[in-house]
Amino acid sequence: MQVGAVLVLGGCVGDDGSQSSMPNCFPRAIPSFFGVPAIMLDLLGEPILYRIVENLRKSGVGPIFLVTDDVLANHATVRAI
């Protein structure tokens, strides 16, 4: 049996910061620290997102799909996965 995963990183698609775009947002945006999404912060030398994907792969999970907003889709950490 094959087990897959879908990781959804919240945020807004086409987020321009206006109230009119709020209905297009996930219920809660990803917490950020100093302008960097928490999922991209280094934890012992690797971004948290890398560690999550690595643990899923070690557990035999695959395929792994990553659903992001426009901003995170262009982040170097996401592109490297």
C-alpha positions as CSV (number, residue, x, y, z in Angstrom):
1,M,0.0,0.0,0.0
2,Q,1.3,3.5,-0.9
3,V,0.8,6.4,1.5
4,G,1.1,10.0,0.3
5,A,1.0,13.4,1.9
6,V,-0.3,16.8,1.0
7,L,1.3,19.7,2.9
8,V,-0.6,22.9,2.8
9,L,1.3,26.0,3.7
10,G,-1.2,28.8,4.5
11,G,-1.3,32.3,3.3
12,C,-3.1,34.2,0.6
13,V,-3.1,33.6,-3.2
14,G,-2.5,37.0,-4.7
15,D,-2.3,38.6,-1.3
16,D,-2.2,42.4,-1.7
17,G,-2.9,43.0,2.0
18,S,-6.3,44.5,1.4
19,Q,-9.5,43.4,3.1
20,S,-11.0,42.5,-0.3
21,S,-8.5,39.7,-0.7
22,M,-9.2,38.2,2.7
23,P,-11.9,35.7,1.3
24,N,-9.1,34.2,-0.9
25,C,-7.0,33.4,2.2
26,F,-6.6,30.2,4.1
27,P,-8.2,30.5,7.6
28,R,-4.9,31.3,9.2
29,A,-1.7,32.6,7.7
30,I,1.6,31.0,8.6
31,P,3.2,32.7,11.6
32,S,6.3,34.6,10.7
33,F,9.3,35.9,12.6
34,F,11.3,38.9,11.4
35,G,9.5,38.6,8.0
36,V,10.4,35.0,7.5
37,P,7.7,32.3,7.6
38,A,8.2,30.1,10.6
39,I,8.3,26.9,8.4
40,M,11.4,28.4,6.6
41,L,13.4,29.1,9.8
42,D,16.5,27.0,10.4
43,L,16.3,24.4,13.1
44,L,19.7,22.9,13.8
45,G,21.0,23.9,10.3
46,E,18.0,23.0,8.2
47,P,14.7,24.7,7.5
48,I,11.7,23.2,9.4
49,L,10.1,22.3,6.1
50,Y,13.1,20.2,5.1
51,R,12.8,18.3,8.4
52,I,9.1,17.6,7.9
53,V,9.6,16.3,4.4
54,E,12.7,14.3,5.4
55,N,10.8,12.6,8.2
56,L,7.9,11.8,5.9
57,R,10.2,10.2,3.4
58,K,12.0,8.2,6.1
59,S,8.6,6.9,7.2
60,G,7.9,5.6,3.7
61,V,5.5,8.3,2.7
62,G,5.4,9.2,-0.9
63,P,4.5,11.0,-3.0
64,I,4.6,14.3,-1.1
65,F,2.7,17.3,-2.5
66,L,3.3,20.8,-1.4
67,V,0.5,23.4,-1.8
68,T,1.6,27.0,-1.2
69,D,0.6,30.5,-1.9
70,D,2.3,32.7,-4.5
71,V,4.8,34.1,-2.1
72,L,6.1,30.8,-0.7
73,A,6.1,29.1,-4.1
74,N,9.0,31.4,-5.1
75,H,10.9,30.9,-1.8
76,A,14.3,29.2,-2.3
77,T,13.6,26.6,0.4
78,V,10.4,25.5,-1.4
79,R,12.1,25.4,-4.8
80,A,14.9,23.2,-3.5
81,I,12.6,20.4,-2.3
